[in-house]
Amino acid sequence: MRATMIYGAGDVRVEDAPYPTLIHPTDAIVRIVRACVCGSDLHGYNARTAADPAKAMGHEFIGIVEEIGSAVHKIKVGDFVIAPFAYADNTCEFCCEGLQTSCLHGGFWGNGDVGGGQAEAVRSPFADGTLVPVPGPVDPSLYPSFLALTDVYGTGYHAALKAHVSSATTVTVIGDGAVGLMAVLSAKRLGAERIILMGRHKVRTDLGITFGATDVVAERGAEGIARVLELTHGVGTHTVLEAVGYRDAYDMAVGVVRAGGVISRVGVPQYDDAPIGRASLFGRNITLTGGPAPVRSYIEQLLPDVLSGAVNPGLVFDQTVSLENVADGYRMMADRTALKVIVRP
């Protein structure tokens, strides 16, 4: 079969790889129908060195179950499944608390002996705990929205949920990438009436308005902070959903959050040090939360509205490439000529 590997910055290759086989009785083999490129994939794409070992890529995919192990009882051969970006047994104490990204036995696709999702097939550990079957006949027009459920929709929802977004809270979303736009959608679904989207790519911010943003702030840094404060009569918003992961985005979050408010970070931090002391968070009673989204705990909550057409998170996908041309997908996203790219095996 064909699978995607990364060797260094900008060096993405599609190579021959052994077709996956069952290793443990809890495994399943999934033939991948669609995958995609994630914004977090670009961190390695932009900065990985040639000295780093090659790595299998892809953690967002949907597909059809081809084979199951003897201990798999909930998932059946032929099921169309959504795979969250982290696999988990869904039975350990953390999973039972809804924190599958901290599963005591789980992990992330493309690590160790578990392949990546930008491939023709993959072995899923803990199939019963990891994979979510889609009920009934599957409409291919919903593939993009199913893909969004593997990561970006659940991650945006996690940001809003951890911040306790409601009809009583104002919201600033930092970042107009797919996760930021899904944070807008999620904040709207949770009842927020004032949602300020900080982003400077008009095509994306226009989509953000479609999803529920009431204001767009294109400025960055101190100018962006000043603009949000102007829009909120100098006090900022109750919640800030930071979907970028860079230090300047964190600094803007600190600058626009209201006293007593919440900063919820779901952009993977590309920094180790940031202010959390008296002048930044402590003195104003700011709560800092967020983290890797346990999307496995959200898929079944969010899926019915996708199936009914009440929401269309798949709108964040604006390009499709074949698996053989996946490097073009990385390039388009790195160059900001694509918002999010579907990969078709």
C-alpha positions in Angstrom: 0.0 0.0 0.0 1.0 3.7 -0.1 1.6 5.8 3.0 2.9 9.3 3.8 6.2 9.9 5.6 8.0 13.1 6.6 11.8 13.2 6.6 12.6 16.8 7.2 11.3 20.3 6.7 9.3 20.4 3.5 10.2 16.8 2.7 6.9 14.8 2.6 7.0 11.6 0.6 4.5 8.9 -0.3 6.1 5.5 -0.2 5.3 1.8 -0.4 4.6 0.2 3.0 3.4 -3.2 4.2 -0.4 -3.5 4.4 -1.3 -3.4 8.1 -2.2 -6.6 9.9 -3.8 -7.4 13.2 -1.4 -7.6 16.1 -3.6 -7.6 19.1 -7.1 -9.1 19.5 -8.5 -5.6 20.2 -7.2 -4.3 16.8 -9.1 -3.5 13.6 -7.9 -2.8 10.1 -9.5 0.2 8.5 -9.4 1.0 4.8 -9.1 4.7 4.6 -11.7 6.5 2.5 -10.6 10.1 3.2 -7.9 11.7 5.3 -6.7 15.3 5.6 -3.8 17.6 6.5 -3.8 19.2 9.9 -2.5 22.6 10.8 -0.4 20.9 13.5 1.2 18.8 10.7 2.7 22.0 9.5 4.8 22.4 12.7 7.0 19.5 11.6 6.7 20.4 7.9 8.1 23.8 8.7 10.7 23.0 11.3 11.6 19.2 11.2 15.3 18.5 10.7 16.8 15.9 8.4 18.4 14.4 11.6 15.0 13.5 13.0 13.8 10.0 12.2 11.2 9.6 9.4 7.7 9.7 10.7 4.4 8.4 9.4 1.9 11.2 9.0 -1.8 11.7 9.4 -4.1 11.6 12.4 -7.5 12.5 10.9 -9.3 9.9 8.8 -12.5 8.1 8.1 -12.9 4.7 6.6 -14.4 1.2 6.4 -13.5 -1.6 8.7 -12.0 -4.5 6.8 -11.0 -6.9 9.6 -11.4 -7.2 13.4 -9.6 -9.0 16.1 -11.2 -11.7 18.2 -11.8 -9.3 21.2 -13.6 -6.7 19.1 -17.3 -6.8 19.8 -18.8 -3.3 19.1 -17.2 -2.6 15.8 -18.1 -4.9 12.8 -16.5 -5.6 9.5 -18.1 -3.2 7.0 -18.7 -0.4 9.5 -18.1 3.1 8.2 -16.1 4.7 11.1 -14.8 8.0 12.3 -11.4 7.9 14.0 -10.5 10.5 16.6 -6.9 11.9 16.4 -5.9 9.9 19.5 -6.6 6.2 19.9 -7.8 5.0 23.3 -9.2 2.0 25.1 -12.1 4.1 26.4 -12.2 2.0 29.6 -9.3 3.3 31.7 -10.0 5.9 34.5 -9.1 8.9 32.4 -11.2 7.7 29.5 -14.1 7.2 31.8 -13.7 10.8 32.9 -13.8 11.9 29.2 -10.1 12.5 28.8 -9.2 10.0 26.1 -6.1 12.0 25.1 -4.6 10.9 28.5 -5.6 7.2 28.1 -3.3 5.0 30.2 -2.9 2.6 27.2 -3.6 4.9 24.2 -1.5 7.1 22.0 -1.4 9.0 18.8 -1.4 7.8 15.2 1.9 7.7 13.4 3.9 6.7 16.4 5.7 3.4 17.3 4.1 0.5 15.4 0.9 2.4 14.7 0.7 3.9 11.2 -0.5 7.3 10.2 -3.8 8.1 8.6 -2.5 9.6 5.4 -2.4 6.2 3.9 -4.5 3.6 2.2 -5.1 1.6 5.4 -4.2 1.6 9.0 -4.3 -0.7 12.0 -6.5 0.8 14.8 -5.6 -0.3 18.3 -8.5 -0.6 20.8 -11.0 -0.6 18.0 -14.0 -0.8 20.3 -12.8 2.2 22.3 -11.4 4.3 19.5 -13.6 4.0 16.4 -17.1 5.6 16.1 -19.4 3.9 13.6 -21.7 6.1 11.5 -25.2 4.7 11.6 -27.2 3.8 8.5 -26.2 4.5 4.8 -23.4 7.0 4.5 -23.8 10.0 2.3 -20.5 10.8 0.6 -21.4 14.5 0.7 -20.9 14.3 4.4 -17.4 13.0 4.2 -15.9 16.5 4.9 -18.0 17.0 8.0 -17.1 13.5 9.2 -13.4 14.4 8.8 -14.0 17.6 10.8 -15.2 15.4 13.6 -11.9 13.5 13.8 -10.2 16.6 15.1 -10.9 20.2 14.2 -14.6 20.4 15.1 -14.1 18.5 18.4 -11.1 20.7 19.1 -13.0 23.9 18.6 -15.8 22.5 20.7 -13.3 21.6 23.4 -12.0 25.1 23.5 -15.5 26.6 23.9 -16.6 23.9 26.4 -13.5 24.3 28.7 -14.1 28.1 28.7 -17.7 27.6 29.8 -19.1 29.5 26.8 -22.8 30.3 27.1 -25.4 32.9 26.2 -24.0 34.9 29.2 -20.4 35.1 27.9 -18.8 37.2 25.2 -16.1 35.4 23.2 -12.9 36.3 21.3 -11.5 33.6 19.0 -7.9 34.0 18.0 -7.0 32.4 14.7 -8.9 32.0 11.4 -7.6 28.5 10.7 -9.9 25.4 10.7 -9.8 25.1 14.5 -10.5 28.7 15.1 -13.5 28.6 12.7 -14.8 25.5 14.5 -14.4 27.4 17.8 -16.6 30.1 16.3 -19.2 27.5 15.3 -19.0 25.8 18.7 -19.4 29.1 20.6 -22.4 29.9 18.6 -23.9 26.4 19.2 -23.4 26.9 22.9 -25.3 30.2 22.9 -22.8 33.0 22.6 -24.3 36.1 21.1 -21.1 38.2 20.7 -18.2 36.4 19.0 -15.2 38.4 17.9 -12.9 36.6 15.4 -9.3 37.7 15.2 -8.1 36.8 11.7 -6.8 38.6 8.6 -7.7 36.3 5.7 -11.0 37.6 4.4 -12.1 34.3 2.8 -11.7 32.6 6.1 -13.2 35.4 8.3 -16.2 35.5 5.9 -16.7 31.8 6.6 -16.3 32.7 10.3 -19.2 35.1 9.9 -21.2 32.3 8.3 -20.5 30.2 11.4 -21.6 32.9 13.8 -18.9 35.5 14.3 -20.4 39.0 14.9 -17.2 41.0 14.6 -13.8 40.5 12.8 -10.6 42.1 13.9 -7.8 41.9 11.3 -5.2 43.7 13.4 -2.6 41.8 15.3 -0.5 42.5 18.4 -1.1 45.7 20.4 -3.3 47.0 17.6 -5.5 43.9 17.7 -5.8 44.1 21.5 -6.7 47.8 21.3 -9.4 47.0 18.7 -11.0 44.3 20.8 -11.0 46.5 23.8 -12.6 49.2 21.8 -15.3 46.9 20.7 -15.9 45.8 24.4 -15.9 49.2 26.0 -12.4 48.7 27.4 -13.0 45.5 29.4 -12.4 42.6 27.0 -14.4 39.4 26.6 -15.4 36.8 29.2 -13.7 34.1 27.2 -10.8 33.8 24.7 -10.4 30.7 22.6 -6.8 30.6 21.3 -6.5 28.4 18.3 -3.0 29.3 17.0 -0.4 28.0 19.4 2.2 30.8 19.0 3.4 33.1 21.7 2.0 36.2 20.1 -1.4 34.6 20.0 -1.1 33.9 23.8 -0.1 37.5 24.4 -3.1 38.7 22.6 -5.3 36.4 24.6 -4.0 37.8 27.8 -4.5 41.3 26.4 -8.2 40.9 25.5 -9.5 38.7 28.2 -11.9 40.3 30.7 -11.1 40.3 34.5 -12.4 37.1 35.9 -12.4 35.5 32.4 -11.1 32.4 30.9 -8.4 31.7 28.3 -8.8 28.4 26.6 -5.9 27.2 24.5 -6.2 24.5 21.9 -3.5 25.6 19.5 -0.5 23.3 20.2 1.9 25.7 22.0 5.1 26.3 20.1 6.6 28.0 23.2 7.6 26.9 26.7 7.6 30.2 28.6 4.7 32.7 28.9 3.5 35.1 31.6 1.1 33.7 34.2 2.0 35.9 37.1 0.4 38.8 39.0 0.3 41.3 36.1 -0.9 38.9 33.5 -3.3 36.3 35.0 -3.2 36.2 38.8 -4.1 39.8 39.6 -7.1 39.7 37.3 -8.4 36.3 38.4 -7.9 34.8 34.9 -8.4 31.1 34.4 -6.1 29.4 31.9 -7.4 26.1 30.5 -7.5 24.0 27.3 -5.3 21.2 26.0 -5.4 18.4 23.5 -9.1 17.8 22.8 -10.5 14.4 23.8 -12.5 14.4 20.6 -13.6 10.7 21.2 -15.8 11.9 24.0 -17.4 14.5 21.7 -18.0 12.7 18.4 -21.2 11.0 19.4 -22.5 14.3 20.9 -21.8 16.3 17.7 -22.6 13.6 15.1 -26.4 13.9 15.1 -26.4 17.5 14.0 -24.0 16.7 11.2 -26.2 13.9 10.0 -29.3 16.1 10.2 -27.6 18.9 8.3 -28.1 21.3 11.2 -24.3 22.1 11.0 -21.8 21.8 8.2 -18.3 21.8 9.7 -17.0 20.4 6.4 -17.1 23.8 4.9 -13.6 24.3 6.3 -12.2 22.1 3.6 -11.5 24.0 0.4 -9.0 21.7 -1.5 -8.7 18.0 -2.3 -5.6 16.1 -3.4 -4.9 12.5 -4.1 -2.7 10.6 -1.7 0.1 10.6 -4.3 0.0 14.4 -4.3 -0.3 14.9 -0.6 2.9 17.0 -0.6 1.0 19.6 -2.6 -1.6 19.7 0.1 1.1 20.4 2.7 2.5 23.1 0.5 -0.9 24.8 -0.1 -1.6 24.9 3.6 1.9 26.2 4.5 1.6 28.9 1.8 -1.9 29.8 3.1 -3.5 29.1 -0.4 -5.7 26.5 1.2 -7.5 26.5 4.5 -7.7 22.7 5.0 -6.9 19.9 2.5 -8.7 16.6 2.1 -6.5 13.6 1.0 -8.2 11.0 -1.2 -6.5 7.6 -1.2 
